[in-house]
Amino acid sequence: MLRVNEKRMTIPDVVALLDFLWDTPYLTDRLVETALVAEALDRDPAAFEPTREELQTAVDGFRKRRGLFTAEATMRWLEQHGTTVQSLEQLVDGFARATSCGTT
C-alpha cells in the first residue's frame, strides 16, 4: 500500500495503524460495510436515500468528532487535508446512506 524509501507498509499494517490512530475498532468491518453499501448503490442509487435530518446528523457528527465548530475551522481542516467541500459532502452523504441502511 505504501513505501517510503525502503520501508514498506502493507494494507493490514495501515488498517491496524488507522484503528489505533483514529481510535476506531473494527475498521476492517467498517471498510467491508462501506464497500457493500457502495455496491448496492451502484445497482440502485436511490436504495438508501438519507433524509435531510440524517444528512445533517452525519455532518454534525463529522464536524463534532473533529472539533470543527466554526466554518473557518472546517475550511482550515479541508485545506490541511487537501480536500474540497464537494469531496466532504460526498463522504458525509455516503456515511449518511450507510447509516440509513443500518450498517453503522
Biopython code that builds the backbone (N, CA, C, O; Angstrom):
import numpy as np
from Bio.PDB.StructureBuilder import StructureBuilder

atoms = [
    (1, "MET", "N", (0.825, -1.193, 0.000)),
    (1, "MET", "CA", (0.000, 0.000, 0.000)),
    (1, "MET", "C", (0.865, 1.251, 0.000)),
    (1, "MET", "O", (0.520, 2.242, -0.643)),
    (2, "LEU", "N", (1.993, 1.215, 0.719)),
    (2, "LEU", "CA", (2.793, 2.418, 0.881)),
    (2, "LEU", "C", (4.257, 2.026, 1.026)),
    (2, "LEU", "O", (4.596, 1.042, 1.683)),
    (3, "ARG", "N", (5.100, 2.812, 0.404)),
    (3, "ARG", "CA", (6.533, 2.606, 0.575)),
    (3, "ARG", "C", (7.185, 3.975, 0.722)),
    (3, "ARG", "O", (6.970, 4.879, -0.086)),
    (4, "VAL", "N", (7.976, 4.102, 1.765)),
    (4, "VAL", "CA", (8.776, 5.307, 1.991)),
    (4, "VAL", "C", (10.217, 4.851, 2.061)),
    (4, "VAL", "O", (10.613, 4.131, 2.977)),
    (5, "ASN", "N", (10.993, 5.278, 1.082)),
    (5, "ASN", "CA", (12.364, 4.794, 0.931)),
    (5, "ASN", "C", (12.336, 3.274, 0.840)),
    (5, "ASN", "O", (11.765, 2.731, -0.106)),
    (6, "GLU", "N", (12.927, 2.585, 1.780)),
    (6, "GLU", "CA", (12.934, 1.122, 1.733)),
    (6, "GLU", "C", (11.906, 0.492, 2.674)),
    (6, "GLU", "O", (11.791, -0.732, 2.729)),
    (7, "LYS", "N", (11.170, 1.304, 3.405)),
    (7, "LYS", "CA", (10.176, 0.782, 4.346)),
    (7, "LYS", "C", (8.835, 0.615, 3.636)),
    (7, "LYS", "O", (8.296, 1.565, 3.069)),
    (8, "ARG", "N", (8.305, -0.614, 3.679)),
    (8, "ARG", "CA", (7.011, -0.912, 3.071)),
    (8, "ARG", "C", (5.965, -1.125, 4.163)),
    (8, "ARG", "O", (6.243, -1.718, 5.205)),
    (9, "MET", "N", (4.765, -0.631, 3.901)),
    (9, "MET", "CA", (3.633, -0.878, 4.791)),
    (9, "MET", "C", (2.553, -1.573, 3.964)),
    (9, "MET", "O", (2.162, -1.097, 2.899)),
    (10, "THR", "N", (2.087, -2.692, 4.472)),
    (10, "THR", "CA", (1.033, -3.432, 3.791)),
    (10, "THR", "C", (-0.327, -2.856, 4.180)),
    (10, "THR", "O", (-0.432, -2.061, 5.114)),
    (11, "ILE", "N", (-1.348, -3.261, 3.466)),
    (11, "ILE", "CA", (-2.699, -2.815, 3.806)),
    (11, "ILE", "C", (-3.067, -3.219, 5.234)),
    (11, "ILE", "O", (-3.604, -2.386, 5.964)),
    (12, "PRO", "N", (-2.804, -4.466, 5.672)),
    (12, "PRO", "CA", (-3.107, -4.799, 7.073)),
    (12, "PRO", "C", (-2.348, -3.917, 8.071)),
    (12, "PRO", "O", (-2.888, -3.563, 9.119)),
    (13, "ASP", "N", (-1.093, -3.562, 7.747)),
    (13, "ASP", "CA", (-0.334, -2.654, 8.621)),
    (13, "ASP", "C", (-1.043, -1.312, 8.738)),
    (13, "ASP", "O", (-1.192, -0.766, 9.831)),
    (14, "VAL", "N", (-1.480, -0.787, 7.586)),
    (14, "VAL", "CA", (-2.123, 0.529, 7.567)),
    (14, "VAL", "C", (-3.462, 0.483, 8.296)),
    (14, "VAL", "O", (-3.769, 1.393, 9.065)),
    (15, "VAL", "N", (-4.259, -0.549, 8.073)),
    (15, "VAL", "CA", (-5.552, -0.661, 8.749)),
    (15, "VAL", "C", (-5.353, -0.740, 10.263)),
    (15, "VAL", "O", (-6.070, -0.081, 11.016)),
    (16, "ALA", "N", (-4.399, -1.531, 10.706)),
    (16, "ALA", "CA", (-4.125, -1.625, 12.147)),
    (16, "ALA", "C", (-3.686, -0.281, 12.710)),
    (16, "ALA", "O", (-4.110, 0.110, 13.797)),
    (17, "LEU", "N", (-2.844, 0.419, 11.975)),
    (17, "LEU", "CA", (-2.388, 1.730, 12.405)),
    (17, "LEU", "C", (-3.553, 2.721, 12.472)),
    (17, "LEU", "O", (-3.661, 3.488, 13.429)),
    (18, "LEU", "N", (-4.413, 2.707, 11.470)),
    (18, "LEU", "CA", (-5.563, 3.609, 11.470)),
    (18, "LEU", "C", (-6.523, 3.283, 12.604)),
    (18, "LEU", "O", (-7.076, 4.186, 13.231)),
    (19, "ASP", "N", (-6.725, 1.983, 12.873)),
    (19, "ASP", "CA", (-7.537, 1.600, 14.038)),
    (19, "ASP", "C", (-7.007, 2.281, 15.291)),
    (19, "ASP", "O", (-7.770, 2.844, 16.076)),
    (20, "PHE", "N", (-5.701, 2.224, 15.469)),
    (20, "PHE", "CA", (-5.071, 2.806, 16.651)),
    (20, "PHE", "C", (-5.152, 4.327, 16.632)),
    (20, "PHE", "O", (-5.557, 4.939, 17.620)),
    (21, "LEU", "N", (-4.767, 4.941, 15.513)),
    (21, "LEU", "CA", (-4.726, 6.402, 15.432)),
    (21, "LEU", "C", (-6.107, 7.036, 15.532)),
    (21, "LEU", "O", (-6.275, 8.063, 16.190)),
    (22, "TRP", "N", (-7.085, 6.432, 14.887)),
    (22, "TRP", "CA", (-8.433, 7.003, 14.873)),
    (22, "TRP", "C", (-9.282, 6.496, 16.017)),
    (22, "TRP", "O", (-10.434, 6.902, 16.168)),
    (23, "ASP", "N", (-8.713, 5.598, 16.836)),
    (23, "ASP", "CA", (-9.466, 5.007, 17.936)),
    (23, "ASP", "C", (-10.796, 4.448, 17.423)),
    (23, "ASP", "O", (-11.849, 4.652, 18.027)),
    (24, "THR", "N", (-10.721, 3.738, 16.297)),
    (24, "THR", "CA", (-11.898, 3.168, 15.646)),
    (24, "THR", "C", (-11.726, 1.663, 15.570)),
    (24, "THR", "O", (-11.139, 1.154, 14.615)),
    (25, "PRO", "N", (-12.232, 0.945, 16.565)),
    (25, "PRO", "CA", (-12.109, -0.503, 16.486)),
    (25, "PRO", "C", (-12.910, -1.048, 15.310)),
    (25, "PRO", "O", (-13.909, -0.464, 14.891)),
    (26, "TYR", "N", (-12.458, -2.152, 14.802)),
    (26, "TYR", "CA", (-13.163, -2.838, 13.732)),
    (26, "TYR", "C", (-13.187, -2.044, 12.425)),
    (26, "TYR", "O", (-14.179, -2.072, 11.695)),
    (27, "LEU", "N", (-12.110, -1.348, 12.137)),
    (27, "LEU", "CA", (-12.033, -0.569, 10.903)),
    (27, "LEU", "C", (-12.244, -1.466, 9.688)),
    (27, "LEU", "O", (-12.895, -1.062, 8.724)),
    (28, "THR", "N", (-11.705, -2.664, 9.726)),
    (28, "THR", "CA", (-11.880, -3.585, 8.604)),
    (28, "THR", "C", (-13.365, -3.858, 8.366)),
    (28, "THR", "O", (-13.820, -3.856, 7.222)),
    (29, "ASP", "N", (-14.116, -4.090, 9.437)),
    (29, "ASP", "CA", (-15.558, -4.318, 9.296)),
    (29, "ASP", "C", (-16.232, -3.113, 8.654)),
    (29, "ASP", "O", (-17.088, -3.263, 7.782)),
    (30, "ARG", "N", (-15.846, -1.923, 9.085)),
    (30, "ARG", "CA", (-16.435, -0.696, 8.526)),
    (30, "ARG", "C", (-16.090, -0.568, 7.046)),
    (30, "ARG", "O", (-16.933, -0.150, 6.252)),
    (31, "LEU", "N", (-14.862, -0.922, 6.666)),
    (31, "LEU", "CA", (-14.473, -0.851, 5.254)),
    (31, "LEU", "C", (-15.294, -1.816, 4.410)),
    (31, "LEU", "O", (-15.733, -1.464, 3.315)),
    (32, "VAL", "N", (-15.503, -3.027, 4.910)),
    (32, "VAL", "CA", (-16.305, -4.016, 4.183)),
    (32, "VAL", "C", (-17.746, -3.526, 4.069)),
    (32, "VAL", "O", (-18.346, -3.614, 2.997)),
    (33, "GLU", "N", (-18.305, -3.012, 5.156)),
    (33, "GLU", "CA", (-19.672, -2.493, 5.121)),
    (33, "GLU", "C", (-19.802, -1.357, 4.106)),
    (33, "GLU", "O", (-20.783, -1.282, 3.367)),
    (34, "THR", "N", (-18.815, -0.486, 4.079)),
    (34, "THR", "CA", (-18.824, 0.631, 3.139)),
    (34, "THR", "C", (-18.802, 0.127, 1.699)),
    (34, "THR", "O", (-19.522, 0.645, 0.845)),
    (35, "ALA", "N", (-17.980, -0.877, 1.431)),
    (35, "ALA", "CA", (-17.915, -1.442, 0.089)),
    (35, "ALA", "C", (-19.246, -2.085, -0.294)),
    (35, "ALA", "O", (-19.680, -1.963, -1.440)),
    (36, "LEU", "N", (-19.895, -2.763, 0.641)),
    (36, "LEU", "CA", (-21.191, -3.384, 0.355)),
    (36, "LEU", "C", (-22.255, -2.331, 0.051)),
    (36, "LEU", "O", (-23.062, -2.501, -0.863)),
    (37, "VAL", "N", (-22.250, -1.255, 0.812)),
    (37, "VAL", "CA", (-23.200, -0.163, 0.559)),
    (37, "VAL", "C", (-22.930, 0.447, -0.813)),
    (37, "VAL", "O", (-23.859, 0.694, -1.582)),
    (38, "ALA", "N", (-21.646, 0.692, -1.122)),
    (38, "ALA", "CA", (-21.298, 1.267, -2.425)),
    (38, "ALA", "C", (-21.771, 0.359, -3.557)),
    (38, "ALA", "O", (-22.283, 0.839, -4.569)),
    (39, "GLU", "N", (-21.600, -0.944, -3.389)),
    (39, "GLU", "CA", (-22.041, -1.895, -4.401)),
    (39, "GLU", "C", (-23.559, -1.829, -4.581)),
    (39, "GLU", "O", (-24.060, -1.819, -5.705)),
    (40, "ALA", "N", (-24.278, -1.785, -3.465)),
    (40, "ALA", "CA", (-25.739, -1.698, -3.530)),
    (40, "ALA", "C", (-26.174, -0.392, -4.188)),
    (40, "ALA", "O", (-27.141, -0.377, -4.950)),
    (41, "LEU", "N", (-25.476, 0.693, -3.903)),
    (41, "LEU", "CA", (-25.816, 1.985, -4.504)),
    (41, "LEU", "C", (-25.509, 2.010, -5.991)),
    (41, "LEU", "O", (-26.198, 2.692, -6.749)),
    (42, "ASP", "N", (-24.488, 1.281, -6.422)),
    (42, "ASP", "CA", (-24.207, 1.181, -7.848)),
    (42, "ASP", "C", (-25.380, 0.521, -8.580)),
    (42, "ASP", "O", (-25.727, 0.902, -9.699)),
    (43, "ARG", "N", (-25.977, -0.470, -7.928)),
    (43, "ARG", "CA", (-27.114, -1.173, -8.535)),
    (43, "ARG", "C", (-28.383, -0.326, -8.493)),
    (43, "ARG", "O", (-29.165, -0.323, -9.444)),
    (44, "ASP", "N", (-28.585, 0.398, -7.378)),
    (44, "ASP", "CA", (-29.807, 1.192, -7.201)),
    (44, "ASP", "C", (-29.469, 2.433, -6.377)),
    (44, "ASP", "O", (-29.537, 2.395, -5.149)),
    (45, "PRO", "N", (-29.102, 3.538, -7.046)),
    (45, "PRO", "CA", (-28.663, 4.742, -6.335)),
    (45, "PRO", "C", (-29.666, 5.297, -5.324)),
    (45, "PRO", "O", (-29.265, 5.959, -4.366)),
    (46, "ALA", "N", (-30.949, 5.045, -5.515)),
    (46, "ALA", "CA", (-31.951, 5.572, -4.584)),
    (46, "ALA", "C", (-32.257, 4.606, -3.447)),
    (46, "ALA", "O", (-33.138, 4.873, -2.630)),
    (47, "ALA", "N", (-31.537, 3.485, -3.386)),
    (47, "ALA", "CA", (-31.856, 2.439, -2.409)),
    (47, "ALA", "C", (-31.774, 2.928, -0.966)),
    (47, "ALA", "O", (-32.600, 2.549, -0.136)),
    (48, "PHE", "N", (-30.806, 3.749, -0.667)),
    (48, "PHE", "CA", (-30.606, 4.191, 0.713)),
    (48, "PHE", "C", (-30.562, 5.715, 0.749)),
    (48, "PHE", "O", (-29.557, 6.305, 1.144)),
    (49, "GLU", "N", (-31.627, 6.328, 0.345)),
    (49, "GLU", "CA", (-31.673, 7.783, 0.293)),
    (49, "GLU", "C", (-31.836, 8.339, 1.709)),
    (49, "GLU", "O", (-32.876, 8.139, 2.337)),
    (50, "PRO", "N", (-30.800, 9.044, 2.219)),
    (50, "PRO", "CA", (-30.929, 9.595, 3.571)),
    (50, "PRO", "C", (-31.873, 10.798, 3.580)),
    (50, "PRO", "O", (-32.000, 11.520, 2.591)),
    (51, "THR", "N", (-32.519, 10.988, 4.709)),
    (51, "THR", "CA", (-33.373, 12.166, 4.883)),
    (51, "THR", "C", (-32.484, 13.381, 5.140)),
    (51, "THR", "O", (-31.291, 13.240, 5.406)),
    (52, "ARG", "N", (-33.072, 14.569, 5.058)),
    (52, "ARG", "CA", (-32.316, 15.786, 5.385)),
    (52, "ARG", "C", (-31.787, 15.715, 6.818)),
    (52, "ARG", "O", (-30.674, 16.160, 7.101)),
    (53, "GLU", "N", (-32.588, 15.158, 7.707)),
    (53, "GLU", "CA", (-32.176, 15.040, 9.102)),
    (53, "GLU", "C", (-30.979, 14.104, 9.244)),
    (53, "GLU", "O", (-30.060, 14.387, 10.013)),
    (54, "GLU", "N", (-30.982, 12.991, 8.508)),
    (54, "GLU", "CA", (-29.856, 12.061, 8.559)),
    (54, "GLU", "C", (-28.590, 12.701, 7.996)),
    (54, "GLU", "O", (-27.498, 12.513, 8.533)),
    (55, "LEU", "N", (-28.746, 13.458, 6.910)),
    (55, "LEU", "CA", (-27.584, 14.163, 6.351)),
    (55, "LEU", "C", (-27.035, 15.179, 7.343)),
    (55, "LEU", "O", (-25.823, 15.266, 7.540)),
    (56, "GLN", "N", (-27.923, 15.945, 7.966)),
    (56, "GLN", "CA", (-27.470, 16.953, 8.918)),
    (56, "GLN", "C", (-26.814, 16.300, 10.128)),
    (56, "GLN", "O", (-25.806, 16.798, 10.631)),
    (57, "THR", "N", (-27.374, 15.193, 10.597)),
    (57, "THR", "CA", (-26.788, 14.465, 11.726)),
    (57, "THR", "C", (-25.392, 13.966, 11.366)),
    (57, "THR", "O", (-24.477, 14.029, 12.187)),
    (58, "ALA", "N", (-25.230, 13.470, 10.141)),
    (58, "ALA", "CA", (-23.917, 12.987, 9.698)),
    (58, "ALA", "C", (-22.913, 14.131, 9.637)),
    (58, "ALA", "O", (-21.775, 13.982, 10.082)),
    (59, "VAL", "N", (-23.325, 15.273, 9.088)),
    (59, "VAL", "CA", (-22.440, 16.445, 9.016)),
    (59, "VAL", "C", (-22.071, 16.909, 10.423)),
    (59, "VAL", "O", (-20.899, 17.151, 10.713)),
    (60, "ASP", "N", (-23.064, 17.030, 11.288)),
    (60, "ASP", "CA", (-22.813, 17.490, 12.659)),
    (60, "ASP", "C", (-21.868, 16.541, 13.389)),
    (60, "ASP", "O", (-20.956, 16.990, 14.084)),
    (61, "GLY", "N", (-22.077, 15.233, 13.236)),
    (61, "GLY", "CA", (-21.213, 14.255, 13.892)),
    (61, "GLY", "C", (-19.788, 14.321, 13.380)),
    (61, "GLY", "O", (-18.839, 14.256, 14.160)),
    (62, "PHE", "N", (-19.636, 14.449, 12.067)),
    (62, "PHE", "CA", (-18.311, 14.555, 11.465)),
    (62, "PHE", "C", (-17.577, 15.768, 12.026)),
    (62, "PHE", "O", (-16.426, 15.661, 12.452)),
    (63, "ARG", "N", (-18.232, 16.902, 12.027)),
    (63, "ARG", "CA", (-17.592, 18.133, 12.500)),
    (63, "ARG", "C", (-17.304, 18.062, 14.005)),
    (63, "ARG", "O", (-16.236, 18.480, 14.451)),
    (64, "LYS", "N", (-18.244, 17.541, 14.777)),
    (64, "LYS", "CA", (-18.056, 17.457, 16.230)),
    (64, "LYS", "C", (-16.880, 16.562, 16.594)),
    (64, "LYS", "O", (-16.076, 16.916, 17.456)),
    (65, "ARG", "N", (-16.770, 15.388, 15.937)),
    (65, "ARG", "CA", (-15.680, 14.458, 16.240)),
    (65, "ARG", "C", (-14.311, 15.063, 15.949)),
    (65, "ARG", "O", (-13.302, 14.640, 16.512)),
    (66, "ARG", "N", (-14.287, 16.056, 15.066)),
    (66, "ARG", "CA", (-13.015, 16.676, 14.690)),
    (66, "ARG", "C", (-12.839, 18.072, 15.279)),
    (66, "ARG", "O", (-11.866, 18.759, 14.969)),
    (67, "GLY", "N", (-13.774, 18.493, 16.125)),
    (67, "GLY", "CA", (-13.677, 19.806, 16.754)),
    (67, "GLY", "C", (-13.859, 20.961, 15.778)),
    (67, "GLY", "O", (-13.310, 22.043, 15.986)),
    (68, "LEU", "N", (-14.616, 20.739, 14.726)),
    (68, "LEU", "CA", (-14.829, 21.762, 13.698)),
    (68, "LEU", "C", (-16.136, 22.500, 13.994)),
    (68, "LEU", "O", (-17.171, 22.230, 13.385)),
    (69, "PHE", "N", (-16.064, 23.430, 14.935)),
    (69, "PHE", "CA", (-17.274, 24.101, 15.405)),
    (69, "PHE", "C", (-17.581, 25.403, 14.678)),
    (69, "PHE", "O", (-18.617, 26.019, 14.927)),
    (70, "THR", "N", (-16.699, 25.827, 13.788)),
    (70, "THR", "CA", (-16.945, 27.035, 13.010)),
    (70, "THR", "C", (-16.680, 26.748, 11.537)),
    (70, "THR", "O", (-16.001, 25.782, 11.188)),
    (71, "ALA", "N", (-17.227, 27.600, 10.688)),
    (71, "ALA", "CA", (-16.973, 27.459, 9.250)),
    (71, "ALA", "C", (-15.482, 27.627, 8.965)),
    (71, "ALA", "O", (-14.927, 26.934, 8.112)),
    (72, "GLU", "N", (-14.837, 28.548, 9.679)),
    (72, "GLU", "CA", (-13.405, 28.770, 9.474)),
    (72, "GLU", "C", (-12.595, 27.527, 9.830)),
    (72, "GLU", "O", (-11.664, 27.166, 9.109)),
    (73, "ALA", "N", (-12.940, 26.877, 10.927)),
    (73, "ALA", "CA", (-12.227, 25.662, 11.334)),
    (73, "ALA", "C", (-12.433, 24.555, 10.307)),
    (73, "ALA", "O", (-11.508, 23.802, 10.003)),
    (74, "THR", "N", (-13.634, 24.461, 9.782)),
    (74, "THR", "CA", (-13.920, 23.445, 8.768)),
    (74, "THR", "C", (-13.117, 23.712, 7.504)),
    (74, "THR", "O", (-12.529, 22.790, 6.940)),
    (75, "MET", "N", (-13.085, 24.953, 7.053)),
    (75, "MET", "CA", (-12.328, 25.293, 5.845)),
    (75, "MET", "C", (-10.831, 25.045, 6.054)),
    (75, "MET", "O", (-10.145, 24.571, 5.148)),
    (76, "ARG", "N", (-10.332, 25.362, 7.237)),
    (76, "ARG", "CA", (-8.923, 25.108, 7.548)),
    (76, "ARG", "C", (-8.639, 23.608, 7.505)),
    (76, "ARG", "O", (-7.609, 23.191, 6.974)),
    (77, "TRP", "N", (-9.545, 22.787, 8.062)),
    (77, "TRP", "CA", (-9.392, 21.330, 8.052)),
    (77, "TRP", "C", (-9.368, 20.819, 6.614)),
    (77, "TRP", "O", (-8.535, 19.982, 6.265)),
    (78, "LEU", "N", (-10.277, 21.319, 5.782)),
    (78, "LEU", "CA", (-10.311, 20.901, 4.381)),
    (78, "LEU", "C", (-8.993, 21.208, 3.694)),
    (78, "LEU", "O", (-8.452, 20.376, 2.965)),
    (79, "GLU", "N", (-8.482, 22.406, 3.929)),
    (79, "GLU", "CA", (-7.213, 22.801, 3.311)),
    (79, "GLU", "C", (-6.068, 21.926, 3.799)),
    (79, "GLU", "O", (-5.238, 21.487, 3.003)),
    (80, "GLN", "N", (-6.017, 21.669, 5.109)),
    (80, "GLN", "CA", (-4.953, 20.846, 5.681)),
    (80, "GLN", "C", (-4.990, 19.423, 5.138)),
    (80, "GLN", "O", (-3.949, 18.775, 5.026)),
    (81, "HIS", "N", (-6.171, 18.936, 4.803)),
    (81, "HIS", "CA", (-6.322, 17.568, 4.329)),
    (81, "HIS", "C", (-6.396, 17.483, 2.804)),
    (81, "HIS", "O", (-6.636, 16.415, 2.242)),
    (82, "GLY", "N", (-6.187, 18.614, 2.150)),
    (82, "GLY", "CA", (-6.134, 18.621, 0.693)),
    (82, "GLY", "C", (-7.412, 18.158, 0.037)),
    (82, "GLY", "O", (-7.380, 17.473, -0.985)),
    (83, "THR", "N", (-8.540, 18.528, 0.618)),
    (83, "THR", "CA", (-9.822, 18.104, 0.066)),
    (83, "THR", "C", (-10.714, 19.319, -0.161)),
    (83, "THR", "O", (-10.352, 20.449, 0.166)),
    (84, "THR", "N", (-11.878, 19.061, -0.723)),
    (84, "THR", "CA", (-12.805, 20.133, -1.059)),
    (84, "THR", "C", (-14.116, 19.947, -0.323)),
    (84, "THR", "O", (-14.386, 18.889, 0.245)),
    (85, "VAL", "N", (-14.919, 20.986, -0.343)),
    (85, "VAL", "CA", (-16.254, 20.901, 0.252)),
    (85, "VAL", "C", (-17.056, 19.807, -0.455)),
    (85, "VAL", "O", (-17.777, 19.043, 0.188)),
    (86, "GLN", "N", (-16.926, 19.736, -1.776)),
    (86, "GLN", "CA", (-17.666, 18.721, -2.534)),
    (86, "GLN", "C", (-17.248, 17.306, -2.123)),
    (86, "GLN", "O", (-18.103, 16.433, -1.973)),
    (87, "SER", "N", (-15.955, 17.069, -1.942)),
    (87, "SER", "CA", (-15.485, 15.751, -1.506)),
    (87, "SER", "C", (-15.994, 15.424, -0.112)),
    (87, "SER", "O", (-16.383, 14.290, 0.170)),
    (88, "LEU", "N", (-15.988, 16.431, 0.760)),
    (88, "LEU", "CA", (-16.509, 16.234, 2.114)),
    (88, "LEU", "C", (-17.992, 15.902, 2.061)),
    (88, "LEU", "O", (-18.458, 15.012, 2.771)),
    (89, "GLU", "N", (-18.729, 16.613, 1.226)),
    (89, "GLU", "CA", (-20.159, 16.339, 1.104)),
    (89, "GLU", "C", (-20.409, 14.915, 0.612)),
    (89, "GLU", "O", (-21.325, 14.246, 1.091)),
    (90, "GLN", "N", (-19.605, 14.451, -0.337)),
    (90, "GLN", "CA", (-19.753, 13.076, -0.831)),
    (90, "GLN", "C", (-19.453, 12.070, 0.269)),
    (90, "GLN", "O", (-20.156, 11.069, 0.411)),
    (91, "LEU", "N", (-18.408, 12.336, 1.047)),
    (91, "LEU", "CA", (-18.045, 11.450, 2.148)),
    (91, "LEU", "C", (-19.179, 11.371, 3.164)),
    (91, "LEU", "O", (-19.567, 10.283, 3.591)),
    (92, "VAL", "N", (-19.700, 12.521, 3.544)),
    (92, "VAL", "CA", (-20.764, 12.562, 4.547)),
    (92, "VAL", "C", (-22.045, 11.937, 3.992)),
    (92, "VAL", "O", (-22.762, 11.244, 4.714)),
    (93, "ASP", "N", (-22.333, 12.182, 2.708)),
    (93, "ASP", "CA", (-23.510, 11.575, 2.087)),
    (93, "ASP", "C", (-23.396, 10.050, 2.117)),
    (93, "ASP", "O", (-24.367, 9.357, 2.421)),
    (94, "GLY", "N", (-22.215, 9.535, 1.805)),
    (94, "GLY", "CA", (-22.002, 8.092, 1.849)),
    (94, "GLY", "C", (-22.189, 7.542, 3.251)),
    (94, "GLY", "O", (-22.778, 6.478, 3.439)),
    (95, "PHE", "N", (-21.677, 8.282, 4.243)),
    (95, "PHE", "CA", (-21.850, 7.848, 5.631)),
    (95, "PHE", "C", (-23.324, 7.866, 6.017)),
    (95, "PHE", "O", (-23.808, 6.944, 6.674)),
    (96, "ALA", "N", (-24.036, 8.913, 5.611)),
    (96, "ALA", "CA", (-25.463, 9.008, 5.938)),
    (96, "ALA", "C", (-26.245, 7.884, 5.263)),
    (96, "ALA", "O", (-27.175, 7.336, 5.855)),
    (97, "ARG", "N", (-25.874, 7.536, 4.024)),
    (97, "ARG", "CA", (-26.542, 6.427, 3.336)),
    (97, "ARG", "C", (-26.284, 5.115, 4.065)),
    (97, "ARG", "O", (-27.193, 4.302, 4.232)),
    (98, "ALA", "N", (-25.041, 4.912, 4.499)),
    (98, "ALA", "CA", (-24.714, 3.692, 5.236)),
    (98, "ALA", "C", (-25.502, 3.645, 6.549)),
    (98, "ALA", "O", (-25.994, 2.589, 6.949)),
    (99, "THR", "N", (-25.615, 4.785, 7.206)),
    (99, "THR", "CA", (-26.364, 4.859, 8.462)),
    (99, "THR", "C", (-27.840, 4.558, 8.223)),
    (99, "THR", "O", (-28.478, 3.855, 9.007)),
    (100, "SER", "N", (-28.377, 5.104, 7.122)),
    (100, "SER", "CA", (-29.816, 4.909, 6.853)),
    (100, "SER", "C", (-30.158, 3.465, 6.517)),
    (100, "SER", "O", (-31.306, 3.045, 6.661)),
    (101, "CYS", "N", (-29.144, 2.692, 6.061)),
    (101, "CYS", "CA", (-29.433, 1.280, 5.782)),
    (101, "CYS", "C", (-28.979, 0.395, 6.946)),
    (101, "CYS", "O", (-29.050, -0.831, 6.861)),
    (102, "GLY", "N", (-28.514, 1.019, 8.031)),
    (102, "GLY", "CA", (-28.230, 0.281, 9.243)),
    (102, "GLY", "C", (-26.884, -0.401, 9.337)),
    (102, "GLY", "O", (-26.746, -1.375, 10.077)),
    (103, "THR", "N", (-25.868, 0.087, 8.597)),
    (103, "THR", "CA", (-24.570, -0.586, 8.667)),
    (103, "THR", "C", (-23.602, 0.074, 9.619)),
    (103, "THR", "O", (-22.512, -0.457, 9.834)),
    (104, "THR", "N", (-23.950, 1.215, 10.203)),
    (104, "THR", "CA", (-23.007, 1.859, 11.117)),
    (104, "THR", "C", (-23.532, 1.880, 12.513)),
    (104, "THR", "O", (-22.865, 2.387, 13.415)),
]
sb = StructureBuilder()
sb.init_structure("model")
sb.init_model(0)
sb.init_chain("A")
sb.init_seg("    ")
for serial, (resi, resn, name, xyz) in enumerate(atoms, 1):
    if name == "N":
        sb.init_residue(resn, " ", resi, " ")
    sb.init_atom(name, np.array(xyz, "f"), 0.0, 1.0, " ", f" {name:<3s}", serial, name[0])
structure = sb.get_structure()
